[in-house]
Amino acid sequence: SEMCIRDSYMTKLSVNINKIATLRNSRGGNVPNLLTVAADLQDYGAQGITIHPRPDQRHIKYDDALALPAVLTTEFNIEGNPIKKFVDLVNRIKPDQVTLVPDEENVLTSNRGWDTIKHRDFLKEVINEFKGNGIRTSIFIDPNEKMIEGAKVTGTDRIELYTEAYAINYPQNPEKAIAPYVKAAKVANKLDIGINAGHDLNLGNTAFFAKKIPQLLEVSIGHALVCESLYLGFENVIPMYLQRLS
């Protein structure tokens, strides 16, 4: 059924609001108000809200995750490393989608995709549990054919292509930067795995990526979008992204 839906709409924009929480936490109060921002972003056209609560809760807190559904009218995507505390949180909230990321506790930001072959049994088990709770699953993954074939075995609904390498190489050579991602996407399409993407996508490189990747369902963008909005404002930036994804 996902295949039929895929062709009928453009790539969805899910906005990662971690940086809003970072800004709020830096002063210890409730400014900016995370829930208000999430509601406003949706009003401006965002088609989803993404959060990535880390074990140290240095930006998104578990309380934020529990409070957000009250203001969400679009899709809720929760990212994280499936440690027990995270799995329990996600099962309690039952968001639209959970994205599994293999980040270590001490990293600044996600810096690699899953080894779906090495961690096959673990991923299988976690995905099975989430799917049993009616939650769509996605695995953060490098654009590597073997890893995508491994992802198929885990039973995941989607993969999220880790786009940092694309973003780094795009300014020098867009065609070369996108090549491994196009290859990866074709494998995923053949295996009937839905494709999401994220990490370091911005106003400059998103349109090319979306145009080249067949059946790209969703991008999740946070850091760049928030930085661009310091100059342009959320109300302007969201439609600018939607235009690039259409």
C-alpha positions in Angstrom: 0.0 0.0 0.0 2.9 2.3 0.7 4.0 1.9 -3.0 0.7 3.3 -4.2 0.8 6.3 -1.8 4.4 7.1 -2.7 3.6 8.2 -6.3 0.8 10.5 -5.3 2.4 13.1 -3.2 5.7 15.0 -3.0 8.4 14.3 -0.4 7.2 15.3 3.1 9.2 17.7 5.2 9.6 16.7 8.9 11.2 19.4 11.0 13.6 18.3 13.7 13.1 20.7 16.7 16.1 19.5 18.8 17.8 22.9 18.4 14.8 24.7 19.7 15.1 22.7 22.9 18.9 23.4 23.0 18.1 27.1 22.9 15.5 26.8 25.6 17.7 24.7 27.9 20.6 27.2 27.6 18.6 29.6 29.8 16.7 27.0 31.9 13.3 28.6 31.4 10.6 27.9 28.7 11.6 30.4 26.0 11.3 29.5 23.2 8.3 27.3 24.1 8.9 24.0 22.3 5.2 23.1 22.0 4.3 26.5 20.5 7.1 26.3 18.0 6.0 22.8 17.0 2.4 24.0 16.5 3.5 27.0 14.5 5.9 25.0 12.3 2.9 22.9 11.3 0.8 26.0 10.6 3.6 27.2 8.3 3.4 24.0 6.3 5.7 21.4 8.0 4.3 17.9 7.4 5.9 16.3 10.4 7.8 17.0 13.6 11.0 15.0 14.5 12.7 14.8 17.8 15.8 12.9 18.9 15.8 12.5 22.7 19.3 11.5 23.9 20.0 9.6 27.1 21.5 12.7 28.7 18.4 14.8 27.6 20.7 17.6 26.7 18.2 19.0 24.2 14.8 17.2 23.9 13.7 15.9 27.3 11.6 12.8 27.8 8.9 15.2 29.2 8.9 17.0 25.9 8.4 13.8 24.0 5.3 13.0 26.2 3.9 16.5 25.9 4.2 17.0 22.1 1.4 14.7 20.9 -1.1 17.2 22.3 -0.1 19.8 19.7 0.7 17.6 16.7 -1.7 17.5 13.8 0.9 16.0 11.4 3.3 13.1 11.7 5.4 12.5 14.8 8.8 10.9 14.2 11.0 10.0 17.2 14.6 9.2 16.6 17.1 7.5 18.9 19.2 4.6 19.9 16.9 1.8 21.0 18.1 1.4 24.6 15.4 0.2 27.0 14.5 3.6 28.3 14.0 4.9 24.7 12.0 1.8 23.6 9.7 2.2 26.6 9.2 5.9 25.9 8.3 5.2 22.2 5.9 2.4 23.1 4.2 4.7 25.5 3.7 7.5 23.0 3.1 5.4 19.9 4.3 8.0 17.4 3.6 7.6 13.7 7.2 6.6 13.1 10.3 5.6 15.1 13.7 6.0 13.5 16.5 3.8 15.0 19.9 5.5 15.1 23.0 3.8 16.4 24.5 6.8 18.1 26.8 6.4 21.1 26.0 8.3 24.3 28.8 10.8 23.9 28.5 11.9 20.3 27.5 15.5 19.4 25.3 14.3 16.5 24.5 11.1 14.7 27.6 10.1 12.7 27.0 6.7 11.1 24.3 4.3 9.9 23.5 0.9 11.3 25.5 -2.2 10.4 22.3 -4.1 9.6 24.2 -7.4 9.2 26.0 -7.3 12.5 23.0 -6.1 14.4 20.4 -8.0 12.5 18.9 -10.0 15.4 18.8 -7.0 17.7 17.1 -4.8 15.1 14.7 -7.5 14.2 13.6 -7.8 17.8 13.1 -4.1 18.4 11.4 -3.5 15.1 9.0 -6.4 15.7 8.1 -4.9 19.1 7.4 -1.4 17.6 5.4 -2.8 14.7 3.4 -4.8 17.2 2.4 -1.4 18.6 1.4 -0.1 15.2 4.5 2.2 14.9 6.1 2.6 11.5 9.8 1.8 11.6 12.8 3.3 9.9 16.5 2.6 10.2 19.3 5.2 9.9 21.6 3.8 7.2 24.6 4.7 5.0 24.0 4.5 1.2 25.4 1.0 1.0 23.7 -1.8 -0.9 24.6 -4.6 1.5 23.3 -2.6 4.5 20.0 -2.0 2.6 19.7 -5.7 1.8 20.4 -6.3 5.5 17.7 -3.8 6.5 15.1 -5.7 4.4 15.8 -8.8 6.6 15.1 -6.8 9.8 11.5 -6.2 8.7 11.8 -2.4 8.8 9.2 -0.3 6.8 11.7 2.3 5.8 15.3 3.4 5.8 16.6 6.9 6.4 19.6 7.6 4.2 22.3 9.3 6.2 23.1 12.3 3.9 26.2 13.9 5.6 28.5 12.6 2.8 26.2 14.0 0.2 26.1 17.4 1.9 29.9 17.5 2.2 30.6 16.6 -1.4 27.7 18.5 -3.0 29.4 21.9 -3.4 32.3 20.3 -5.4 30.4 17.8 -7.5 26.7 17.3 -7.1 26.5 14.3 -9.5 29.3 12.5 -7.8 27.8 13.3 -4.4 24.4 11.9 -5.2 25.6 8.8 -7.1 25.8 6.4 -4.2 22.4 7.6 -2.9 20.7 7.0 -6.3 22.1 3.5 -6.3 21.0 2.9 -2.8 17.5 4.2 -3.5 17.1 1.9 -6.4 18.0 -1.1 -4.2 15.5 0.0 -1.6 12.8 0.6 -4.2 13.4 -2.9 -5.6 13.1 -4.4 -2.1 10.0 -2.3 -1.4 11.5 -0.4 1.5 10.3 3.2 1.9 13.0 5.9 1.7 13.5 8.8 4.1 16.7 11.0 4.3 18.3 13.3 6.6 21.4 15.0 8.1 23.0 18.3 6.9 20.4 18.8 4.2 19.8 22.6 3.7 18.1 25.1 1.3 21.1 24.8 -1.0 21.3 21.0 -1.5 17.8 19.7 -0.8 16.2 20.3 -4.2 18.8 18.4 -6.1 18.7 15.5 -3.7 14.9 15.3 -3.9 14.9 15.5 -7.7 17.4 12.7 -8.1 16.2 10.2 -5.5 13.3 8.0 -6.8 10.3 7.8 -4.5 11.8 9.8 -1.6 9.1 9.8 1.0 10.4 12.2 3.7 13.3 14.4 4.6 14.0 15.3 8.2 15.8 18.7 8.6 16.7 20.5 11.8 20.0 22.2 12.3 20.3 23.9 8.9 16.6 24.9 8.9 16.8 26.5 12.3 20.0 28.4 11.3 18.5 29.6 8.1 15.4 30.7 10.0 17.5 33.0 12.2 17.8 35.2 9.0 14.6 34.4 7.1 12.1 33.3 9.8 10.3 30.0 10.0 7.3 31.3 8.2 9.4 31.9 5.1 11.8 29.0 5.3 9.2 26.2 5.5 7.5 27.2 2.2 11.0 27.5 0.7 11.7 23.9 1.6 8.3 22.7 0.4 9.0 24.3 -3.0 12.3 22.5 -3.2 10.7 19.2 -2.4 7.8 19.6 -4.9 
